[in-house]
């Protein structure tokens, strides 16, 4: 999986609205296999014409159906957000990011196959198959979920970076996704419907998408930044909520908490530099740090000569 391909920024609402409006109007379909190949076509000019988008090996037919339907379903939900509201901004972001990712996978496949010359029925797309394997094994494409799978993977579990689509237990995947007939597209045979579904159907689709993208167990990314936050006793905030800052911290204890991080993160030169800046004249408490105390020798009062002492006394008079 290409971690850089999945969106990490909050999607722009206006841009998403424009994209999904175009997606829900597209009428893409796959012609039956012929000679080990299938043709993906788009209906144009009010159904009068059919334009070839690309040809692909027949064993990709069902997977392309599922990719196109997932893209359509996400676009449909985002397009009708005004009349079938997506509750919570966080869930809207999850749907929007996944739409952008799936749309990018479709565009990449379209570009890859559209430029292919002399392709036969044995051709394979490693990029597309990484998407398929991740979908079947992890069920999610966000890097946090893929990382979670990697951390808990045992030798009997497939490696998402190396497994082929032939190794995947597609029957198990189909059983899992069959619980969501609208979301999986099984109601329509994984074919994009020719007419727009009714609003109550879109509402049911949204409920099934909410179950599929259940974020109750969404893992945190454990890295130096989250370790820093934990050591600083900062309270984590919902990263999807636009009304809050990244974190909150008690101002009165901020400096003490930051200084405590020296022991937690001694590898962070930027932190050490910031802590030392402007505080060089302050006495540092090094108790418990393991650094031996450096004692200065006691100061001695200067011994004045007899002549100097008499001179100082005469000046005082």
N, C-alpha and C positions, 0 to 999 in steps of 0.2 A: 504494500500500500504506500502511496505517495502522501506523506503527512502534510506536505506543503499544498496539496490540492484541496484539502478540506478547509472551508472558510473559517477564519479565526476572529474576524471582526464582526461587529453588529451590522447586519444587512441594512442597506438604505431603503426605507419604506417606499419612496417614490419609484426608485429603480426596480424594486421587486414587483410593484404593481404593474409597471410597464411590461416586464418580462413575462409574468404569468398571464397577462391579458393576451399576449401573442401565443403562448403555449396552449391555452385552452381552445384556441381557434384552429390550431393545426389539426389536420386529419391525416395521420400517418398509419399505415397498415403494412402487413407483410403478405406477399403473394405465396401461394403454396410452393413447396420445394420442386425444383426441376433440375435434374442432372447434378444432384448433390449440393445445389445452391438455392438460396432464397433471395428475393428482391424486396427491399424496403421502398415503398412508394408514398408519395404525398398527393392528396387530392387537391386540385387547384381549380380556380375559375368556377366556383359553385358546383363542383362535381363534374365538370365537363372534361377536365384533363387529369391525367395521372403522370406525375414526374418521378423518374427514378432518383432515389436518394443515394442508395448504394446496394451492392450485392454482397452477400456473406455466406459462409458455409452453413449448410442446413442444420448442423448440430447446435448452432447459436440461435436458432429461430425462437425457441421458447424463452431463452434468456433475454433476447432483444425485446420480445413482447413484454416481459416483466419490467424491464428497464423503462420502456416507453410508458407503460401504465403507471409505474411509481412516479415518474416525472409528471404525468398528467394529473394524478391524484393530489400530489403536493401543490401543483399550480391551481387546481380547482379549489382547494381549501383556502389558499392565500387570496385568490381572486374574489371569493365570496365572504371575505372577512367582515365586510361592512354589514351584511345581512345575516350571516351565520358567524357570530363573533368567536374568535379564538381567544379563550379566556387565559389570562396571564401573559404578560409580555415575554416572559421566559419561554413559554411554549411556542409563541409566535416565532421567536428567534430560532428555536430548534427546527421548526418546519421550514423557515426561510433558508437557513444554512443547509439543510438537507436538500432542499430544492435546488439551491445553487450548485451543490456538489453533484447531484444526479444529472442536472442539466449539463454540467461540465463534462461528466463521463459520456453523455450522449454526444456532445459536440466533438469530443476527442475521438470517439468511435466513428462518427460521421466523417471527420477529416482523415482518419487513418484509412478507412475503407474507400472513401471517395477518391483518394489519390493512388490507390493500389492498381498496379498494372500487372496483368498476367497472373492474377490470384486464382488458385484452384480450391477444391473442396477440402483440402488438408491444411489450409492456412490457419494459423492461430494468432490471437492477439493477447500477448502477455498482460498488457495494461487492462484490458477488459476482464480477463480472467482473474486478476488480482481483486477487482471490484466484486466479481461473482463469488469468489472464495470467501472474502470478508463478509459479504452479505449472508451467505449460508452458514458460516461458522460463528461469527460474532453477533450477527443480526443488526449491528450498528456500525457506522463508519467514522464516528467522531474519534479522534486520536486517544481520548481518555479511556474509551471502551476497548479499543484495540490494545492499548498498553495494559489494561487490566487483564485482558485475555492472555497476553504474553507473560505476565507475571505469575499467573496461576496455571499456566500450561504445563502438563506433565508429558512424558515421552509418548504416551498413547494418544495424545491430542495432536491435531494437525497444525503445522506451521503455516500461518496465513501468508507468509512471504514465499513459501516454496511449494505448497500443495497444489496439485492440479485439480481441475474440475472433475476429473474422473474419480479422484479419491474422496470427494465430498459425498456425504450421506444426504442426497437430495430428497429421499423419501422422508427423512426426519424433518428436513426444512419445510417440505410441503405440508406435513402434518401440523407443524407449528404455525405456519402462516394461514392454514385453512380455518383457524379459529376466527379469522378476520376476513370474511368473504368479500366485503366491499373494499377493504384496504388492499387485499391481495389481487383484486380484480377477477376473482373466480366467478363472481356474479355475471360478469361480462365476457367470460372466457379469456381474460387478460387482454381483451381488445378494447381500444378506446371507443366509447359509445359515440354514435353519430350525433345524438342530440344531448343537450345539457341536462344532467340529472336534476330532479326536483329538489327544492330546498330541504325537505325532510330527509331525503336520501343523503344530501351533503352533510346534514347534521349527524346522521348515523356514521357516515364516513369519518367525520371529525372525531367522534367518540372512539372509533376503532384505531385511528391514528394516535390518539392520546394514550390508549393502552399499549400500542406498539412502542411508542417513544416514551415509555414510563421512566422518568428521571429520578425516582425516589432513591435509587441506589447509585446515582451518578458519582463516580469516584473523583477525588481531588488529585491533581497532578502533584506528586511529591518531588519537589526540586529545591534548590537553594532558596528560592523566593518564599515558598510556603513554609520552609523550615525557619526562615528569618521571621516571618509573621508569627509563627507559633512561639518562638523564643521571645519575641517582643510583646507577647500577650495581646496582640491585635485581634479584634473580633472580625471574623470573616464575614463578608457581605455577599449578597447574591450578585454575581458578575453580570447578570442579564438585566438588572434593575437600573434604569437610567436615572433614578431619583437619588441614588446614594453614591458616595465616594468609594474608592477601592477598599478602604478600611477605616476603622475608628480607633483612636488611642487616647488614653487619659493624658492630657497635656502635662499634669503635675508630675507624672512619673515617666514621661517620655525619655528624658535624658538618662535616668537610672536604668530603664529597660534597654536602651540602646547600648549603654556601657556593659550591661550583662551579656550582650551579644559578642563581646570580645572573646569570651571563653567558648561561646557556641559556634562562632564563625571566625576563627583566627586566620582563615585563608582569604578573608575579604579585605584587601588593602584599601579599597575606597572607604569602607566603613571605618577602619582604623584611622585613616587620614581625617575623616570628618569629625570623629570623636576627639582627636588631638588638636584640631584647629581652634585657636582662640582660647585654649584652656591650659596652655603650657605652664602658667604660673600657679595653677591649682595643685594642691597636694593630693596625690592619688592614693587611695587605700588599696594596697596590694595584699591584704591579708587573705589567705586562702588561695592565692593565685599560683603558689609554688615558686614564685620568684624570690630569691633571698634578698633580705633587706640590706640596703647599702647605707652604712652609717658614716657620716662625716666626722672627722676628728674634732674634738672640742677646741673652740677658739681660745687663744690666750690673749690676755690684755697686753698691749705693747709696753715694754719697759723703757721709760723715758730717761734720758741722761740727766744729770744734775743741772746742767746748764739749761736744757730744754724745759725742765720743770720750773726753774726760777723764772724763765722767760714767760711761761704760761701764766704764772702767778702775778707777775708784774702787769700783764695785759688785762687780767681780770680786775685789778685795782684801777 
